[in-house]
Amino acid sequence: MKLTNYVNGKWQDAGNRKYAAVLNPATGEELAQVQMSSAEDVDEAAKAAKAAQKSWAKVPAPKRASYLYKIGRIMKERKEHLAQVLTKEMGKVIEEGRGEVQEGIDMAFYMAGEGRRLFGETTPSELADKFAMSIRAPIGVVGLITPWNFPVAIATWKSFPAIVAGNTFLWKPATETPMMAYEMSKIFAEAGLPDGVANIVFGAGSEVGTAMLEHPDIRVISFTGSTETGRKIAELGGRNLKKVSLEMGGKNAVIVMEDADLDLAVEGILWSAFGTAGQRCTACSRVIVHEQVKEELQKRLLAKMESLTIGDGLDESIKVGPVINKEALEKIHSYIEIGKQEGAVLLAGGEILTGGHFDKGNYYAPTLFTDVSASMRIAQEEIFGPVVSIIEVDSFEAAVEVNNGVIYGLSSSIYTQDINRAFIAQRDLDTGIVYINAGTSGAEIHLPFGGTKGTGNGHRDSGVAALDVFTEWKSVYVDFSGKLQRAQIDNEI
Ligand code: NAD
């Protein structure tokens, strides 16, 4: 199967183009061939998107939203199929695949509702017989660059607000996971979205992504991926005066205080650390635990880790799927030596799984380090795999300091029964998302999603906040006095 670009409502002829293989990380089997596009392909898509945007912006927003309702309904009808495709290409277990598709469906219906809101403000003018308001105006053609770990949800966080607000878009999915994007192209076409509103260009970040950043007709780049890539995008985007929204890496922590419900904390840690094989941007990779309960927490966590089943995520009994590819496997494994050399103690895992079906896929054993100090590399750097470090602290204040002592700021969590501490924590934890008595993953689409410091640059995906990325505020003054009225001069207050 050849996955070709979707531009101006048509799939490109497979023809004589460059392709790369798409592999199932659970089995190594080739699932498809994906087009590796060039700067000319980006140009063609940007031109189509630009031509479509003029008329799309004039379609009343509730009508634009009606396409999102259709898209959401088709996704719902096709949920199981989409989840299966997602699990095959990305590896996350099928239950999580279904959850991710549901997130996209929720986003479709939620953003469709915005078609009848897109609220601006009306406000009094300082002058008589003058009216003032601010409205959200579409920006034009927007560029979306997405990672492989959430092949559909993140794209819906970006593309749905973009189109309801009257923009057209060009989406570059990650090369590892183009199949969900291809499925979405079919859904866009079936929903009758006018040609050129949604365009998908497959290919390498260095080529397609760079061409998007340099294209004069693309006004916004909304990116989710690693901090390293985000920095390059910010630099190039800055030079080209793009509006750049960045959602990047994380080093998320669960804090367990001495008064915590330990079984609840263990469940939250397991779900946040080993779900999606530790490859969520919100994955828990640090457990900051009070000295009084460290041994007990460790014991209970280790016991539960033994029951984690590892294998192909299509099998309903599996709890931990593969990691995305061989490079990821090697990168994760390299941190085991780094951790040991720095003095951390390996309690479980620390190995690439081999033998039988493991040989075909990319499987890493759920791993637990203890006696980790906050400054070690395994406690500072994003490993992006099923590896957790236990860091002991002697107070709540120390826990907050350790939580905040990393370059990232996406998600944090605290387990405590003390309501005062819980509120202090939500105030003082320097992350875009804070959970009280729940793990670090579990975002809902109607709230803003994003992080502080090295995780983001102040923008948010999802929620109404996402509209800020894809709209310009336009201020409109209507003077019905019939005379020249000068603000600040004719009406000193
Ligand atoms: P990545 O940075 O390698 O790639 C992300 C996307 O950027 C891909 O589509 C890639 O092709 C493209 N890209 C690569 N180089 C580029 C360049 N020079 N110019 C333009 N585009 C380029 O990230 P990944 O490995 O796909 O995803 C994992 C990372 O994403 C992790 O760091 C994870 O924490 C992060 N992530 C963050 C969030 C969030 O919302 N904060 C959500 C999911 C994933």
Residues whose N, C-alpha, C, O or C-beta is under 5 A from the ligand:
A	BS01	NAD	I145 T146 P147 W148 K172 P173 A174 T175 G203 A204 G205 S206 G209 T210 T224 G225 S226 T227 T229 K232 E247 M248 G249 G250 C281 T455
